Amino acid sequence: MPEVPETPGADGAVGNGAGHHPHPGAAVPLDAPQFQVAAKNPRRVEGVVAVAFVASFLALAAFGAAYWQAASSWVLGVTLGIALGAFGFALVAWGKYLMPQGPFEEPRPQMATTQAEKDEFVADFATRGKIAIERRGFLVKLMGAAGAVLGVVVAFPLIRSLGPRPNQVQSLYHTKWRKGAKLTSIEGRAVKVDDIEVGGIITVFPPDDLGGAFSQTVLIRVQQTGNIVTQPGRETWGPNGYLAFSKVCTHAGCPVGLYEELTEQLLCPCHQSLFQLSDGAMPVFGPAPRPLPQLPLYVDSKGYLRAQADYDEPIGPGFWYRGGANNEYAQ
């Protein structure tokens, strides 16, 4: 078998390239050319890379907090730009200045090799990159922390854009009308008894849901004075000649916004459903299957119209079950 020539190690000793191995699993010494980096002052570069990773970590956290709070676009842009820029700078600087550059030239023995030499070559080849990274474990941890925050922040748009978790009971059976809620115009003005003439109609909302699609309610001044009773059990729901009904049509959810004063009827212009106010907004024409839910009202000591409570049944088109003791279509 041909003799394998001995080559000098990095420390000047003659041998087969093994030398001393201060790192477990290293096939060549750590001061060998395979592990030399381009930076003249590696410690300084390590500090710069560490600062960049920390800046990326903090900027990503700031971006996540700003996105969750729906901050302005420029805040999102600045924080995300700093985060990604710092993270990219750290990776490029690490790879360019703190990783072995190569190419490397080493004395090549004759092709005939022993099994031990083959094993040593495989170990050397497999451990070079791993050892080069493990030597700077602090930077690896900082990069992992910044990457972890980035992964969480990337999920924010998906999580937040889904909106609030749906609550079947709240979303299908209740609106934002509550006991004592003032009837408020879309401009945010609370409605008083003398604000609307007989035959007048206005769309009102609870103060904390102006423009809300589910809370929108039509308020009609049917007569000048006196309570209006539209159904048994609703003796106090229509004070001072006022009635209030959900504006969401029970047919397809269209807005019911037209009032015929002479016949005291509400009309949905989309599919021509007609509701008789004096009979609890019972449908008398068109495809609507149920009456409009009525909002119980009262007048406070200062003359403001307020809600006694929420609607006693779900608003809008029907689904598999309907509440409301006075609704003949409940089942």
LINVENHU-V503562 format. One record per helix or strand of 2 or more residues. SS is the DSSP state (alpha for helix, beta for strand). FROM is the first residue (numbers start at 0). LEN is the number of residues. If there is no record, write none. Layout:
ss->SS from->FROM len->LEN
ss->SS from->FROM len->LEN
This chain:
ss->beta from->6 len->2
ss->beta from->13 len->2
ss->alpha from->32 len->3
ss->alpha from->41 len->27
ss->alpha from->72 len->25
ss->alpha from->114 len->20
ss->alpha from->136 len->25
ss->alpha from->167 len->6
ss->alpha from->192 len->3
ss->beta from->200 len->5
ss->beta from->216 len->5
ss->alpha from->238 len->3
ss->beta from->241 len->5
ss->beta from->257 len->3
ss->beta from->264 len->4
ss->beta from->272 len->4
ss->alpha from->276 len->3
ss->beta from->281 len->4
ss->beta from->296 len->3
ss->beta from->303 len->4
